[in-house]
Amino acid sequence: MRKDCKTFTAIINGIDQIITKKINQQTQKITTSNIGDGEEELINKESKEQIIKNSIEIWKNSSKMINRLAKENGIYYFHFLQPNQYLPNSKPLTDDEKKSAINEVNKEIYSIDKSYPIMQDEIIELKKDGVNATDLTMLFKDENKPVYKDICCHFNEYGNNVLAKSIGKTIQEIFAKNKLTFQ
């Protein structure tokens, strides 16, 4: 069993490298140019909407591929769309988070406000395709404590604990609903 897990992990790592390369290729299509006074302007080599669409398609198809591979090997796969501080109305940001976890350049480059609503819809489609997919983007909607620790998307210890508990609860519910057991 351990050898099978190591083989599966190696395959997933290989898939992750391919996915990362494809997403990086999409991201490189958006570049910045200095327009003076230290300001940068986004230059789109391709429409930003098309880049977002292509990246999300890679993301969705990758999840389906990993799910298929996991099922073929008797492994349960779970996909979670994590919260992000740049998604509007997903969390009341504290003053500290506004200072330490928000960066307008990142906000523009990653376009979470445009991509996440599409990804939320795709989570529904992934479920229809048999993927254990869960949207956790609104997990912190009513959370007043700080959870973000940087300008990307990473959580502090408290945020990680809340996220981990939610993921654990979701997995338990899916196992119970489908009468699955932990082995």
VENBELHU-V135074 format. One record per residue. N is the residue number from 0. RES is the residue in three letters. SS is DSSP state (H for helix, E for strand, L for the rest). PHI is phi in degrees with one decimal (999 if undefined). PSI is psi in whole degrees, 0 to 359 (999 if undefined). Layout:
n=N res=RES ss=SS phi=PHI psi=PSI
n=N res=RES ss=SS phi=PHI psi=PSI
This chain:
n=0 res=MET ss=L phi=999 psi=319
n=1 res=ARG ss=H phi=-62.6 psi=320
n=2 res=LYS ss=H phi=-62.6 psi=319
n=3 res=ASP ss=H phi=-61.5 psi=319
n=4 res=CYS ss=H phi=-64.8 psi=319
n=5 res=LYS ss=H phi=-65.2 psi=319
n=6 res=THR ss=H phi=-63.9 psi=314
n=7 res=PHE ss=H phi=-61.9 psi=317
n=8 res=THR ss=H phi=-61.5 psi=318
n=9 res=ALA ss=H phi=-63.6 psi=319
n=10 res=ILE ss=H phi=-64.1 psi=314
n=11 res=ILE ss=H phi=-62.1 psi=319
n=12 res=ASN ss=H phi=-62.0 psi=321
n=13 res=GLY ss=H phi=-64.5 psi=316
n=14 res=ILE ss=H phi=-62.3 psi=317
n=15 res=ASP ss=H phi=-58.9 psi=319
n=16 res=GLN ss=H phi=-64.0 psi=319
n=17 res=ILE ss=H phi=-64.4 psi=314
n=18 res=ILE ss=H phi=-61.7 psi=313
n=19 res=THR ss=H phi=-59.5 psi=318
n=20 res=LYS ss=H phi=-61.6 psi=315
n=21 res=LYS ss=H phi=-65.2 psi=318
n=22 res=ILE ss=H phi=-67.9 psi=321
n=23 res=ASN ss=H phi=-63.3 psi=323
n=24 res=GLN ss=H phi=-62.5 psi=320
n=25 res=GLN ss=H phi=-66.7 psi=317
n=26 res=THR ss=H phi=-63.9 psi=323
n=27 res=GLN ss=L phi=-66.1 psi=346
n=28 res=LYS ss=L phi=-73.8 psi=347
n=29 res=ILE ss=E phi=-106.8 psi=119
n=30 res=THR ss=E phi=-123.1 psi=168
n=31 res=THR ss=E phi=-114.6 psi=153
n=32 res=SER ss=E phi=-135.2 psi=137
n=33 res=ASN ss=E phi=-74.2 psi=122
n=34 res=ILE ss=E phi=-107.7 psi=12
n=35 res=GLY ss=E phi=109.1 psi=157
n=36 res=ASP ss=L phi=53.3 psi=31
n=37 res=GLY ss=L phi=75.2 psi=1
n=38 res=GLU ss=E phi=-87.3 psi=148
n=39 res=GLU ss=E phi=-118.7 psi=151
n=40 res=GLU ss=E phi=-123.4 psi=140
n=41 res=LEU ss=E phi=-77.6 psi=134
n=42 res=ILE ss=E phi=-114.6 psi=122
n=43 res=ASN ss=E phi=-96.5 psi=116
n=44 res=LYS ss=L phi=-77.9 psi=340
n=45 res=GLU ss=L phi=-143.1 psi=157
n=46 res=SER ss=L phi=-59.6 psi=136
n=47 res=LYS ss=H phi=-58.3 psi=322
n=48 res=GLU ss=H phi=-61.3 psi=321
n=49 res=GLN ss=H phi=-69.4 psi=322
n=50 res=ILE ss=H phi=-63.8 psi=316
n=51 res=ILE ss=H phi=-60.7 psi=313
n=52 res=LYS ss=H phi=-60.0 psi=315
n=53 res=ASN ss=H phi=-63.5 psi=317
n=54 res=SER ss=H phi=-63.6 psi=319
n=55 res=ILE ss=H phi=-68.2 psi=324
n=56 res=GLU ss=H phi=-63.3 psi=318
n=57 res=ILE ss=H phi=-61.0 psi=313
n=58 res=TRP ss=H phi=-57.7 psi=311
n=59 res=LYS ss=H phi=-65.6 psi=312
n=60 res=ASN ss=H phi=-64.7 psi=326
n=61 res=SER ss=H phi=-64.4 psi=318
n=62 res=SER ss=H phi=-63.7 psi=318
n=63 res=LYS ss=H phi=-62.7 psi=318
n=64 res=MET ss=H phi=-65.1 psi=315
n=65 res=ILE ss=H phi=-64.1 psi=320
n=66 res=ASN ss=H phi=-61.0 psi=315
n=67 res=ARG ss=H phi=-61.3 psi=313
n=68 res=LEU ss=H phi=-62.3 psi=318
n=69 res=ALA ss=H phi=-62.6 psi=312
n=70 res=LYS ss=H phi=-59.8 psi=319
n=71 res=GLU ss=H phi=-62.2 psi=338
n=72 res=ASN ss=L phi=-108.8 psi=14
n=73 res=GLY ss=L phi=68.7 psi=29
n=74 res=ILE ss=L phi=-113.8 psi=139
n=75 res=TYR ss=L phi=-84.1 psi=133
n=76 res=TYR ss=L phi=-116.4 psi=136
n=77 res=PHE ss=E phi=-129.5 psi=134
n=78 res=HIS ss=E phi=-117.4 psi=127
n=79 res=PHE ss=E phi=-123.7 psi=128
n=80 res=LEU ss=E phi=-89.4 psi=111
n=81 res=GLN ss=L phi=-80.1 psi=157
n=82 res=PRO ss=L phi=-62.7 psi=157
n=83 res=ASN ss=L phi=-146.8 psi=134
n=84 res=GLN ss=L phi=-66.3 psi=343
n=85 res=TYR ss=L phi=-88.0 psi=355
n=86 res=LEU ss=L phi=-80.1 psi=118
n=87 res=PRO ss=L phi=-56.1 psi=139
n=88 res=ASN ss=L phi=64.0 psi=18
n=89 res=SER ss=L phi=-90.7 psi=345
n=90 res=LYS ss=L phi=-166.7 psi=137
n=91 res=PRO ss=L phi=-74.5 psi=107
n=92 res=LEU ss=L phi=-71.0 psi=138
n=93 res=THR ss=L phi=-74.8 psi=166
n=94 res=ASP ss=H phi=-58.7 psi=319
n=95 res=ASP ss=H phi=-63.2 psi=317
n=96 res=GLU ss=H phi=-64.3 psi=322
n=97 res=LYS ss=H phi=-60.7 psi=327
n=98 res=LYS ss=H phi=-83.0 psi=319
n=99 res=SER ss=H phi=-103.2 psi=346
n=100 res=ALA ss=L phi=-121.8 psi=6
n=101 res=ILE ss=L phi=-124.2 psi=132
n=102 res=ASN ss=L phi=-138.2 psi=120
n=103 res=GLU ss=H phi=-61.9 psi=328
n=104 res=VAL ss=H phi=-66.1 psi=313
n=105 res=ASN ss=H phi=-59.6 psi=318
n=106 res=LYS ss=H phi=-56.3 psi=317
n=107 res=GLU ss=H phi=-73.7 psi=314
n=108 res=ILE ss=H phi=-63.7 psi=313
n=109 res=TYR ss=H phi=-82.0 psi=341
n=110 res=SER ss=L phi=48.6 psi=45
n=111 res=ILE ss=H phi=-57.7 psi=323
n=112 res=ASP ss=H phi=-62.6 psi=336
n=113 res=LYS ss=H phi=-97.4 psi=321
n=114 res=SER ss=H phi=-80.8 psi=321
n=115 res=TYR ss=H phi=-63.5 psi=319
n=116 res=PRO ss=H phi=-58.9 psi=324
n=117 res=ILE ss=H phi=-68.7 psi=317
n=118 res=MET ss=H phi=-64.6 psi=324
n=119 res=GLN ss=H phi=-61.8 psi=319
n=120 res=ASP ss=H phi=-65.7 psi=321
n=121 res=GLU ss=H phi=-68.2 psi=331
n=122 res=ILE ss=H phi=-59.0 psi=318
n=123 res=ILE ss=H phi=-60.9 psi=316
n=124 res=GLU ss=H phi=-66.0 psi=320
n=125 res=LEU ss=H phi=-60.4 psi=318
n=126 res=LYS ss=H phi=-59.4 psi=316
n=127 res=LYS ss=H phi=-61.3 psi=331
n=128 res=ASP ss=L phi=-87.1 psi=8
n=129 res=GLY ss=L phi=90.1 psi=10
n=130 res=VAL ss=L phi=-87.9 psi=136
n=131 res=ASN ss=E phi=-75.0 psi=79
n=132 res=ALA ss=E phi=-108.2 psi=137
n=133 res=THR ss=E phi=-136.0 psi=134
n=134 res=ASP ss=E phi=-92.3 psi=111
n=135 res=LEU ss=L phi=-106.7 psi=16
n=136 res=THR ss=L phi=-62.1 psi=334
n=137 res=MET ss=L phi=-101.9 psi=16
n=138 res=LEU ss=L phi=-55.6 psi=324
n=139 res=PHE ss=L phi=-102.0 psi=17
n=140 res=LYS ss=L phi=-53.9 psi=323
n=141 res=ASP ss=L phi=-110.6 psi=16
n=142 res=GLU ss=L phi=-87.8 psi=123
n=143 res=ASN ss=L phi=-98.2 psi=350
n=144 res=LYS ss=L phi=-83.9 psi=153
n=145 res=PRO ss=L phi=-65.9 psi=138
n=146 res=VAL ss=L phi=-127.6 psi=338
n=147 res=TYR ss=E phi=-94.3 psi=140
n=148 res=LYS ss=L phi=-115.9 psi=351
n=149 res=ASP ss=L phi=-149.9 psi=180
n=150 res=ILE ss=L phi=-82.4 psi=357
n=151 res=CYS ss=L phi=-86.9 psi=278
n=152 res=CYS ss=L phi=-173.3 psi=10
n=153 res=HIS ss=L phi=-86.3 psi=149
n=154 res=PHE ss=E phi=-99.7 psi=154
n=155 res=ASN ss=L phi=-78.1 psi=182
n=156 res=GLU ss=H phi=-59.3 psi=316
n=157 res=TYR ss=H phi=-61.5 psi=313
n=158 res=GLY ss=H phi=-60.6 psi=318
n=159 res=ASN ss=H phi=-61.4 psi=319
n=160 res=ASN ss=H phi=-64.4 psi=316
n=161 res=VAL ss=H phi=-62.8 psi=315
n=162 res=LEU ss=H phi=-62.3 psi=314
n=163 res=ALA ss=H phi=-60.9 psi=318
n=164 res=LYS ss=H phi=-63.6 psi=320
n=165 res=SER ss=H phi=-66.8 psi=318
n=166 res=ILE ss=H phi=-63.7 psi=314
n=167 res=GLY ss=H phi=-59.2 psi=315
n=168 res=LYS ss=H phi=-62.6 psi=318
n=169 res=THR ss=H phi=-62.5 psi=315
n=170 res=ILE ss=H phi=-63.0 psi=317
n=171 res=GLN ss=H phi=-60.0 psi=318
n=172 res=GLU ss=H phi=-64.0 psi=318
n=173 res=ILE ss=H phi=-66.1 psi=318
n=174 res=PHE ss=H phi=-62.5 psi=315
n=175 res=ALA ss=H phi=-64.5 psi=315
n=176 res=LYS ss=H phi=-60.8 psi=321
n=177 res=ASN ss=L phi=-97.3 psi=8
n=178 res=LYS ss=L phi=52.9 psi=46
n=179 res=LEU ss=L phi=-95.7 psi=160
n=180 res=THR ss=L phi=-127.4 psi=153
n=181 res=PHE ss=L phi=-80.2 psi=138
n=182 res=GLN ss=L phi=-112.1 psi=999
